[in-house]
Amino acid sequence: MLEEEIPQPPSAAEMRTRRALIGAKLKQARLAAGKSKDECALAIGRKTTTIGRYERGLTDIPLAELDLLARFLNVNLYYFIERKDSAESAALLDLEKLARMPQEVRAFAFDAGNLPYLRMAMKFRDLPTDQLQEFGEILLVVR
């Protein structure tokens, strides 16, 4: 009969890594939501410096606070703790770049009804300049 292996608690290095990953995801979610550290701190009744420490992975985030922040930032709590494999992570949006976009651009991009326009723009991006110019000339004639 095989004995069940007792899981070992994570090492201090693993805990630091987890804290850093959760902190980075917190910052990404905050930026994507267009929220400041001050607003997040107010939402959980903490100081702004505490949010900074959370984002840098210097301090553990109590689960109750992480849950409040997830709701405040409109993300699922699992967003902070799920692991993605490297191929999937490579395909994720760079949320910091997204957060720097004007609000109206973000709103347009997140509206599912605009997906055909975004796909069309992506196809235009891949067209050689001469073909894109030819297409533009055709559109001018069609008006």
VMD Tcl script that builds the backbone (N, CA, C; Angstrom):
set m [mol new atoms 429]
animate dup $m
set s [atomselect $m all]
$s set {name element resname resid chain x y z} {
  {N N MET 1 A 0.838 -1.179 0.000}
  {CA C MET 1 A 0.000 0.000 0.000}
  {C C MET 1 A 0.886 1.246 0.000}
  {N N LEU 2 A 0.609 2.157 -0.922}
  {CA C LEU 2 A 1.405 3.374 -1.034}
  {C C LEU 2 A 0.929 4.416 -0.046}
  {N N GLU 3 A 1.892 5.039 0.575}
  {CA C GLU 3 A 1.535 6.119 1.482}
  {C C GLU 3 A 1.370 7.400 0.693}
  {N N GLU 4 A 0.366 8.171 1.053}
  {CA C GLU 4 A 0.159 9.454 0.397}
  {C C GLU 4 A 1.258 10.406 0.802}
  {N N GLU 5 A 1.787 11.117 -0.198}
  {CA C GLU 5 A 2.838 12.084 0.083}
  {C C GLU 5 A 2.205 13.345 0.657}
  {N N ILE 6 A 2.733 13.792 1.757}
  {CA C ILE 6 A 2.213 14.993 2.404}
  {C C ILE 6 A 2.783 16.211 1.680}
  {N N PRO 7 A 1.887 17.079 1.181}
  {CA C PRO 7 A 2.398 18.257 0.477}
  {C C PRO 7 A 3.177 19.166 1.424}
  {N N GLN 8 A 4.265 19.683 0.935}
  {CA C GLN 8 A 5.096 20.586 1.722}
  {C C GLN 8 A 4.642 22.025 1.493}
  {N N PRO 9 A 4.727 22.837 2.515}
  {CA C PRO 9 A 4.377 24.248 2.317}
  {C C PRO 9 A 5.369 24.891 1.354}
  {N N PRO 10 A 4.939 25.929 0.655}
  {CA C PRO 10 A 5.849 26.583 -0.282}
  {C C PRO 10 A 7.043 27.202 0.443}
  {N N SER 11 A 8.161 27.226 -0.254}
  {CA C SER 11 A 9.368 27.817 0.333}
  {C C SER 11 A 9.224 29.337 0.375}
  {N N ALA 12 A 10.130 29.975 1.086}
  {CA C ALA 12 A 10.103 31.439 1.181}
  {C C ALA 12 A 10.282 32.056 -0.205}
  {N N ALA 13 A 11.120 31.469 -1.034}
  {CA C ALA 13 A 11.342 31.982 -2.392}
  {C C ALA 13 A 10.067 31.850 -3.230}
  {N N GLU 14 A 9.365 30.721 -3.091}
  {CA C GLU 14 A 8.106 30.537 -3.825}
  {C C GLU 14 A 7.063 31.547 -3.362}
  {N N MET 15 A 7.032 31.826 -2.082}
  {CA C MET 15 A 6.078 32.799 -1.552}
  {C C MET 15 A 6.378 34.207 -2.076}
  {N N ARG 16 A 7.663 34.569 -2.143}
  {CA C ARG 16 A 8.034 35.880 -2.695}
  {C C ARG 16 A 7.618 35.980 -4.153}
  {N N THR 17 A 7.825 34.893 -4.903}
  {CA C THR 17 A 7.455 34.882 -6.320}
  {C C THR 17 A 5.949 35.023 -6.481}
  {N N ARG 18 A 5.189 34.298 -5.687}
  {CA C ARG 18 A 3.721 34.397 -5.749}
  {C C ARG 18 A 3.249 35.805 -5.422}
  {N N ARG 19 A 3.843 36.393 -4.368}
  {CA C ARG 19 A 3.480 37.753 -3.965}
  {C C ARG 19 A 3.765 38.734 -5.109}
  {N N ALA 20 A 4.914 38.556 -5.760}
  {CA C ALA 20 A 5.286 39.449 -6.862}
  {C C ALA 20 A 4.332 39.291 -8.042}
  {N N LEU 21 A 3.933 38.055 -8.361}
  {CA C LEU 21 A 3.009 37.815 -9.471}
  {C C LEU 21 A 1.633 38.414 -9.192}
  {N N ILE 22 A 1.146 38.212 -7.984}
  {CA C ILE 22 A -0.155 38.773 -7.618}
  {C C ILE 22 A -0.082 40.297 -7.641}
  {N N GLY 23 A 1.012 40.853 -7.146}
  {CA C GLY 23 A 1.189 42.307 -7.162}
  {C C GLY 23 A 1.215 42.864 -8.575}
  {N N ALA 24 A 1.919 42.179 -9.480}
  {CA C ALA 24 A 1.984 42.626 -10.875}
  {C C ALA 24 A 0.605 42.561 -11.525}
  {N N LYS 25 A -0.137 41.497 -11.225}
  {CA C LYS 25 A -1.493 41.384 -11.783}
  {C C LYS 25 A -2.407 42.450 -11.203}
  {N N LEU 26 A -2.223 42.792 -9.936}
  {CA C LEU 26 A -3.013 43.856 -9.321}
  {C C LEU 26 A -2.756 45.174 -10.043}
  {N N LYS 27 A -1.490 45.475 -10.301}
  {CA C LYS 27 A -1.150 46.715 -10.995}
  {C C LYS 27 A -1.741 46.724 -12.405}
  {N N GLN 28 A -1.629 45.604 -13.111}
  {CA C GLN 28 A -2.181 45.524 -14.466}
  {C C GLN 28 A -3.698 45.746 -14.450}
  {N N ALA 29 A -4.376 45.108 -13.517}
  {CA C ALA 29 A -5.833 45.258 -13.433}
  {C C ALA 29 A -6.208 46.694 -13.079}
  {N N ARG 30 A -5.436 47.309 -12.193}
  {CA C ARG 30 A -5.710 48.696 -11.789}
  {C C ARG 30 A -5.542 49.640 -12.977}
  {N N LEU 31 A -4.446 49.459 -13.714}
  {CA C LEU 31 A -4.199 50.319 -14.874}
  {C C LEU 31 A -5.245 50.100 -15.963}
  {N N ALA 32 A -5.602 48.843 -16.196}
  {CA C ALA 32 A -6.614 48.541 -17.214}
  {C C ALA 32 A -7.962 49.146 -16.848}
  {N N ALA 33 A -8.252 49.202 -15.560}
  {CA C ALA 33 A -9.524 49.778 -15.099}
  {C C ALA 33 A -9.465 51.300 -15.038}
  {N N GLY 34 A -8.263 51.855 -15.245}
  {CA C GLY 34 A -8.123 53.312 -15.205}
  {C C GLY 34 A -8.255 53.874 -13.799}
  {N N LYS 35 A -7.869 53.086 -12.799}
  {CA C LYS 35 A -7.987 53.517 -11.403}
  {C C LYS 35 A -6.627 53.909 -10.847}
  {N N SER 36 A -6.631 54.802 -9.892}
  {CA C SER 36 A -5.390 55.221 -9.232}
  {C C SER 36 A -5.155 54.374 -7.985}
  {N N LYS 37 A -3.936 54.459 -7.462}
  {CA C LYS 37 A -3.638 53.782 -6.194}
  {C C LYS 37 A -4.503 54.360 -5.081}
  {N N ASP 38 A -4.723 55.683 -5.139}
  {CA C ASP 38 A -5.567 56.337 -4.124}
  {C C ASP 38 A -6.974 55.754 -4.115}
  {N N GLU 39 A -7.552 55.558 -5.312}
  {CA C GLU 39 A -8.905 55.014 -5.402}
  {C C GLU 39 A -8.957 53.585 -4.860}
  {N N CYS 40 A -7.938 52.797 -5.181}
  {CA C CYS 40 A -7.895 51.414 -4.680}
  {C C CYS 40 A -7.753 51.389 -3.166}
  {N N ALA 41 A -6.902 52.265 -2.658}
  {CA C ALA 41 A -6.710 52.334 -1.208}
  {C C ALA 41 A -8.009 52.699 -0.511}
  {N N LEU 42 A -8.717 53.661 -1.066}
  {CA C LEU 42 A -9.992 54.083 -0.499}
  {C C LEU 42 A -11.001 52.938 -0.517}
  {N N ALA 43 A -10.986 52.146 -1.585}
  {CA C ALA 43 A -11.944 51.044 -1.733}
  {C C ALA 43 A -11.770 49.973 -0.658}
  {N N ILE 44 A -10.540 49.827 -0.149}
  {CA C ILE 44 A -10.310 48.782 0.865}
  {C C ILE 44 A -9.955 49.355 2.228}
  {N N GLY 45 A -9.989 50.681 2.352}
  {CA C GLY 45 A -9.714 51.300 3.644}
  {C C GLY 45 A -8.263 51.209 4.068}
  {N N ARG 46 A -7.365 51.342 3.121}
  {CA C ARG 46 A -5.926 51.309 3.402}
  {C C ARG 46 A -5.269 52.583 2.897}
  {N N LYS 47 A -3.975 52.733 3.198}
  {CA C LYS 47 A -3.203 53.867 2.700}
  {C C LYS 47 A -2.723 53.568 1.285}
  {N N THR 48 A -2.478 54.617 0.531}
  {CA C THR 48 A -1.979 54.488 -0.836}
  {C C THR 48 A -0.638 53.743 -0.857}
  {N N THR 49 A 0.189 53.990 0.135}
  {CA C THR 49 A 1.500 53.317 0.185}
  {C C THR 49 A 1.331 51.800 0.320}
  {N N THR 50 A 0.263 51.372 0.964}
  {CA C THR 50 A -0.005 49.938 1.113}
  {C C THR 50 A -0.278 49.315 -0.250}
  {N N ILE 51 A -1.048 50.011 -1.092}
  {CA C ILE 51 A -1.325 49.509 -2.444}
  {C C ILE 51 A -0.004 49.385 -3.209}
  {N N GLY 52 A 0.856 50.377 -3.071}
  {CA C GLY 52 A 2.171 50.322 -3.722}
  {C C GLY 52 A 2.979 49.117 -3.260}
  {N N ARG 53 A 2.928 48.833 -1.965}
  {CA C ARG 53 A 3.654 47.671 -1.427}
  {C C ARG 53 A 3.057 46.369 -1.956}
  {N N TYR 54 A 1.724 46.320 -2.064}
  {CA C TYR 54 A 1.068 45.145 -2.635}
  {C C TYR 54 A 1.519 44.946 -4.079}
  {N N GLU 55 A 1.496 46.026 -4.861}
  {CA C GLU 55 A 1.840 45.929 -6.281}
  {C C GLU 55 A 3.297 45.537 -6.500}
  {N N ARG 56 A 4.162 45.933 -5.606}
  {CA C ARG 56 A 5.582 45.563 -5.737}
  {C C ARG 56 A 5.890 44.201 -5.133}
  {N N GLY 57 A 4.879 43.565 -4.562}
  {CA C GLY 57 A 5.073 42.240 -3.989}
  {C C GLY 57 A 5.823 42.247 -2.677}
  {N N LEU 58 A 5.821 43.370 -1.980}
  {CA C LEU 58 A 6.561 43.483 -0.722}
  {C C LEU 58 A 5.751 43.022 0.480}
  {N N THR 59 A 4.426 43.017 0.320}
  {CA C THR 59 A 3.527 42.687 1.429}
  {C C THR 59 A 2.467 41.716 0.953}
  {N N ASP 60 A 2.151 40.724 1.786}
  {CA C ASP 60 A 1.045 39.817 1.463}
  {C C ASP 60 A -0.261 40.597 1.453}
  {N N ILE 61 A -1.145 40.243 0.521}
  {CA C ILE 61 A -2.456 40.889 0.442}
  {C C ILE 61 A -3.469 39.963 1.102}
  {N N PRO 62 A -4.126 40.418 2.165}
  {CA C PRO 62 A -5.154 39.568 2.774}
  {C C PRO 62 A -6.230 39.220 1.730}
  {N N LEU 63 A -6.710 37.992 1.770}
  {CA C LEU 63 A -7.671 37.508 0.784}
  {C C LEU 63 A -8.917 38.386 0.724}
  {N N ALA 64 A -9.394 38.847 1.870}
  {CA C ALA 64 A -10.587 39.700 1.898}
  {C C ALA 64 A -10.337 40.998 1.122}
  {N N GLU 65 A -9.136 41.565 1.259}
  {CA C GLU 65 A -8.801 42.796 0.538}
  {C C GLU 65 A -8.631 42.521 -0.956}
  {N N LEU 66 A -8.018 41.387 -1.278}
  {CA C LEU 66 A -7.841 41.029 -2.690}
  {C C LEU 66 A -9.203 40.846 -3.359}
  {N N ASP 67 A -10.139 40.265 -2.630}
  {CA C ASP 67 A -11.491 40.079 -3.143}
  {C C ASP 67 A -12.164 41.436 -3.376}
  {N N LEU 68 A -12.031 42.355 -2.428}
  {CA C LEU 68 A -12.602 43.701 -2.597}
  {C C LEU 68 A -11.973 44.417 -3.787}
  {N N LEU 69 A -10.656 44.292 -3.923}
  {CA C LEU 69 A -9.973 44.929 -5.046}
  {C C LEU 69 A -10.410 44.320 -6.377}
  {N N ALA 70 A -10.575 43.005 -6.397}
  {CA C ALA 70 A -11.027 42.338 -7.624}
  {C C ALA 70 A -12.388 42.888 -8.044}
  {N N ARG 71 A -13.291 43.023 -7.097}
  {CA C ARG 71 A -14.623 43.562 -7.419}
  {C C ARG 71 A -14.541 45.024 -7.860}
  {N N PHE 72 A -13.711 45.797 -7.160}
  {CA C PHE 72 A -13.549 47.214 -7.480}
  {C C PHE 72 A -12.960 47.398 -8.884}
  {N N LEU 73 A -12.058 46.497 -9.273}
  {CA C LEU 73 A -11.391 46.600 -10.575}
  {C C LEU 73 A -12.094 45.789 -11.666}
  {N N ASN 74 A -13.232 45.203 -11.314}
  {CA C ASN 74 A -14.038 44.422 -12.262}
  {C C ASN 74 A -13.277 43.248 -12.874}
  {N N VAL 75 A -12.546 42.518 -12.027}
  {CA C VAL 75 A -11.918 41.275 -12.463}
  {C C VAL 75 A -12.352 40.174 -11.504}
  {N N ASN 76 A -12.267 38.951 -11.975}
  {CA C ASN 76 A -12.585 37.806 -11.143}
  {C C ASN 76 A -11.432 37.583 -10.174}
  {N N LEU 77 A -11.722 37.176 -8.967}
  {CA C LEU 77 A -10.673 36.906 -7.986}
  {C C LEU 77 A -9.652 35.909 -8.524}
  {N N TYR 78 A -10.109 34.954 -9.335}
  {CA C TYR 78 A -9.198 33.947 -9.882}
  {C C TYR 78 A -8.174 34.543 -10.831}
  {N N TYR 79 A -8.444 35.740 -11.343}
  {CA C TYR 79 A -7.478 36.420 -12.212}
  {C C TYR 79 A -6.127 36.534 -11.506}
  {N N PHE 80 A -6.151 36.760 -10.199}
  {CA C PHE 80 A -4.923 36.971 -9.445}
  {C C PHE 80 A -4.176 35.680 -9.120}
  {N N ILE 81 A -4.886 34.562 -9.098}
  {CA C ILE 81 A -4.238 33.335 -8.638}
  {C C ILE 81 A -4.094 32.254 -9.694}
  {N N GLU 82 A -4.761 32.410 -10.851}
  {CA C GLU 82 A -4.626 31.394 -11.895}
  {C C GLU 82 A -3.251 31.472 -12.522}
  {N N ARG 83 A -2.755 30.323 -12.882}
  {CA C ARG 83 A -1.474 30.253 -13.588}
  {C C ARG 83 A -1.744 30.048 -15.058}
  {N N LYS 84 A -0.979 30.706 -15.875}
  {CA C LYS 84 A -1.075 30.562 -17.325}
  {C C LYS 84 A 0.232 29.952 -17.800}
  {N N ASP 85 A 0.140 29.074 -18.816}
  {CA C ASP 85 A 1.395 28.562 -19.351}
  {C C ASP 85 A 2.028 29.650 -20.207}
  {N N SER 86 A 3.308 29.481 -20.532}
  {CA C SER 86 A 4.049 30.548 -21.195}
  {C C SER 86 A 3.480 30.889 -22.562}
  {N N ALA 87 A 2.958 29.909 -23.312}
  {CA C ALA 87 A 2.393 30.193 -24.631}
  {C C ALA 87 A 1.147 31.063 -24.486}
  {N N GLU 88 A 0.347 30.775 -23.474}
  {CA C GLU 88 A -0.870 31.551 -23.258}
  {C C GLU 88 A -0.526 32.948 -22.757}
  {N N SER 89 A 0.477 33.059 -21.869}
  {CA C SER 89 A 0.842 34.374 -21.360}
  {C C SER 89 A 1.400 35.267 -22.442}
  {N N ALA 90 A 2.088 34.665 -23.412}
  {CA C ALA 90 A 2.650 35.464 -24.502}
  {C C ALA 90 A 1.546 36.106 -25.316}
  {N N ALA 91 A 0.370 35.476 -25.345}
  {CA C ALA 91 A -0.741 36.002 -26.142}
  {C C ALA 91 A -1.563 37.036 -25.372}
  {N N LEU 92 A -1.312 37.220 -24.093}
  {CA C LEU 92 A -2.089 38.177 -23.300}
  {C C LEU 92 A -1.761 39.611 -23.694}
  {N N LEU 93 A -2.743 40.481 -23.545}
  {CA C LEU 93 A -2.526 41.891 -23.841}
  {C C LEU 93 A -1.540 42.506 -22.866}
  {N N ASP 94 A -0.788 43.446 -23.347}
  {CA C ASP 94 A 0.047 44.240 -22.454}
  {C C ASP 94 A -0.861 45.298 -21.844}
  {N N LEU 95 A -1.335 45.037 -20.646}
  {CA C LEU 95 A -2.346 45.892 -20.033}
  {C C LEU 95 A -1.840 47.289 -19.708}
  {N N GLU 96 A -0.533 47.442 -19.511}
  {CA C GLU 96 A -0.022 48.784 -19.246}
  {C C GLU 96 A -0.159 49.651 -20.493}
  {N N LYS 97 A 0.119 49.098 -21.671}
  {CA C LYS 97 A -0.052 49.849 -22.916}
  {C C LYS 97 A -1.531 50.181 -23.115}
  {N N LEU 98 A -2.367 49.221 -22.841}
  {CA C LEU 98 A -3.811 49.422 -22.973}
  {C C LEU 98 A -4.280 50.545 -22.052}
  {N N ALA 99 A -3.754 50.563 -20.840}
  {CA C ALA 99 A -4.170 51.574 -19.864}
  {C C ALA 99 A -3.756 52.976 -20.296}
  {N N ARG 100 A -2.701 53.089 -21.088}
  {CA C ARG 100 A -2.249 54.409 -21.554}
  {C C ARG 100 A -3.052 54.917 -22.748}
  {N N MET 101 A -3.886 54.057 -23.320}
  {CA C MET 101 A -4.721 54.493 -24.444}
  {C C MET 101 A -5.824 55.415 -23.930}
  {N N PRO 102 A -6.274 56.345 -24.796}
  {CA C PRO 102 A -7.390 57.207 -24.371}
  {C C PRO 102 A -8.617 56.361 -24.017}
  {N N GLN 103 A -9.410 56.851 -23.082}
  {CA C GLN 103 A -10.580 56.125 -22.599}
  {C C GLN 103 A -11.511 55.738 -23.741}
  {N N GLU 104 A -11.727 56.647 -24.710}
  {CA C GLU 104 A -12.657 56.348 -25.801}
  {C C GLU 104 A -12.129 55.223 -26.698}
  {N N VAL 105 A -10.809 55.113 -26.831}
  {CA C VAL 105 A -10.221 54.020 -27.624}
  {C C VAL 105 A -10.411 52.696 -26.892}
  {N N ARG 106 A -10.168 52.712 -25.570}
  {CA C ARG 106 A -10.381 51.487 -24.778}
  {C C ARG 106 A -11.847 51.063 -24.852}
  {N N ALA 107 A -12.759 52.028 -24.737}
  {CA C ALA 107 A -14.187 51.709 -24.789}
  {C C ALA 107 A -14.542 51.099 -26.143}
  {N N PHE 108 A -13.997 51.651 -27.215}
  {CA C PHE 108 A -14.249 51.124 -28.552}
  {C C PHE 108 A -13.717 49.699 -28.665}
  {N N ALA 109 A -12.493 49.477 -28.186}
  {CA C ALA 109 A -11.862 48.161 -28.303}
  {C C ALA 109 A -12.603 47.099 -27.496}
  {N N PHE 110 A -13.191 47.480 -26.356}
  {CA C PHE 110 A -13.861 46.501 -25.507}
  {C C PHE 110 A -15.325 46.274 -25.878}
  {N N ASP 111 A -15.844 47.039 -26.808}
  {CA C ASP 111 A -17.226 46.853 -27.255}
  {C C ASP 111 A -17.243 45.719 -28.277}
  {N N ALA 112 A -17.869 44.609 -27.928}
  {CA C ALA 112 A -17.877 43.430 -28.803}
  {C C ALA 112 A -18.474 43.740 -30.177}
  {N N GLY 113 A -19.366 44.708 -30.258}
  {CA C GLY 113 A -19.962 45.085 -31.533}
  {C C GLY 113 A -18.951 45.682 -32.505}
  {N N ASN 114 A -17.818 46.141 -31.978}
  {CA C ASN 114 A -16.793 46.748 -32.836}
  {C C ASN 114 A -15.742 45.745 -33.314}
  {N N LEU 115 A -15.906 44.489 -32.967}
  {CA C LEU 115 A -14.927 43.474 -33.345}
  {C C LEU 115 A -14.686 43.405 -34.855}
  {N N PRO 116 A -15.726 43.481 -35.695}
  {CA C PRO 116 A -15.459 43.456 -37.146}
  {C C PRO 116 A -14.551 44.608 -37.607}
  {N N TYR 117 A -14.725 45.789 -37.007}
  {CA C TYR 117 A -13.895 46.936 -37.369}
  {C C TYR 117 A -12.440 46.717 -36.928}
  {N N LEU 118 A -12.272 46.138 -35.758}
  {CA C LEU 118 A -10.923 45.866 -35.273}
  {C C LEU 118 A -10.233 44.811 -36.147}
  {N N ARG 119 A -10.986 43.792 -36.545}
  {CA C ARG 119 A -10.413 42.762 -37.430}
  {C C ARG 119 A -10.034 43.362 -38.781}
  {N N MET 120 A -10.885 44.250 -39.280}
  {CA C MET 120 A -10.594 44.899 -40.550}
  {C C MET 120 A -9.328 45.759 -40.417}
  {N N ALA 121 A -9.205 46.484 -39.340}
  {CA C ALA 121 A -8.009 47.307 -39.112}
  {C C ALA 121 A -6.761 46.435 -39.050}
  {N N MET 122 A -6.868 45.260 -38.435}
  {CA C MET 122 A -5.730 44.347 -38.359}
  {C C MET 122 A -5.334 43.858 -39.749}
  {N N LYS 123 A -6.321 43.625 -40.602}
  {CA C LYS 123 A -6.013 43.198 -41.977}
  {C C LYS 123 A -5.362 44.339 -42.750}
  {N N PHE 124 A -5.860 45.561 -42.553}
  {CA C PHE 124 A -5.252 46.715 -43.216}
  {C C PHE 124 A -3.802 46.890 -42.782}
  {N N ARG 125 A -3.537 46.629 -41.517}
  {CA C ARG 125 A -2.183 46.767 -40.990}
  {C C ARG 125 A -1.203 45.878 -41.748}
  {N N ASP 126 A -1.686 44.709 -42.185}
  {CA C ASP 126 A -0.813 43.745 -42.852}
  {C C ASP 126 A -0.682 43.962 -44.356}
  {N N LEU 127 A -1.497 44.869 -44.906}
  {CA C LEU 127 A -1.434 45.121 -46.343}
  {C C LEU 127 A -0.198 45.947 -46.695}
  {N N PRO 128 A 0.428 45.620 -47.824}
  {CA C PRO 128 A 1.526 46.474 -48.291}
  {C C PRO 128 A 0.991 47.877 -48.602}
  {N N THR 129 A 1.824 48.861 -48.477}
  {CA C THR 129 A 1.413 50.258 -48.645}
  {C C THR 129 A 0.732 50.510 -49.983}
  {N N ASP 130 A 1.271 49.947 -51.077}
  {CA C ASP 130 A 0.684 50.202 -52.395}
  {C C ASP 130 A -0.735 49.645 -52.502}
  {N N GLN 131 A -0.982 48.473 -51.921}
  {CA C GLN 131 A -2.334 47.898 -51.955}
  {C C GLN 131 A -3.289 48.704 -51.072}
  {N N LEU 132 A -2.804 49.176 -49.951}
  {CA C LEU 132 A -3.631 49.993 -49.064}
  {C C LEU 132 A -4.004 51.307 -49.745}
  {N N GLN 133 A -3.046 51.895 -50.449}
  {CA C GLN 133 A -3.310 53.131 -51.180}
  {C C GLN 133 A -4.340 52.880 -52.286}
  {N N GLU 134 A -4.202 51.770 -52.988}
  {CA C GLU 134 A -5.147 51.418 -54.053}
  {C C GLU 134 A -6.553 51.246 -53.477}
  {N N PHE 135 A -6.654 50.597 -52.337}
  {CA C PHE 135 A -7.942 50.396 -51.668}
  {C C PHE 135 A -8.557 51.744 -51.284}
  {N N GLY 136 A -7.742 52.642 -50.755}
  {CA C GLY 136 A -8.220 53.979 -50.385}
  {C C GLY 136 A -8.741 54.738 -51.586}
  {N N GLU 137 A -8.061 54.610 -52.730}
  {CA C GLU 137 A -8.502 55.278 -53.957}
  {C C GLU 137 A -9.846 54.713 -54.429}
  {N N ILE 138 A -10.026 53.417 -54.304}
  {CA C ILE 138 A -11.299 52.785 -54.670}
  {C C ILE 138 A -12.425 53.320 -53.794}
  {N N LEU 139 A -12.159 53.451 -52.502}
  {CA C LEU 139 A -13.173 53.975 -51.583}
  {C C LEU 139 A -13.554 55.408 -51.933}
  {N N LEU 140 A -12.593 56.198 -52.380}
  {CA C LEU 140 A -12.883 57.590 -52.749}
  {C C LEU 140 A -13.796 57.644 -53.977}
  {N N VAL 141 A -13.633 56.697 -54.913}
  {CA C VAL 141 A -14.456 56.652 -56.126}
  {C C VAL 141 A -15.876 56.201 -55.784}
  {N N VAL 142 A -16.001 55.284 -54.836}
  {CA C VAL 142 A -17.298 54.693 -54.474}
  {C C VAL 142 A -18.215 55.707 -53.793}
  {N N ARG 143 A -17.690 56.671 -53.093}
  {CA C ARG 143 A -18.537 57.596 -52.336}
  {C C ARG 143 A -19.573 58.138 -53.217}
}
mol reanalyze $m
mol bondsrecalc $m
mol representation Tube
mol addrep $m
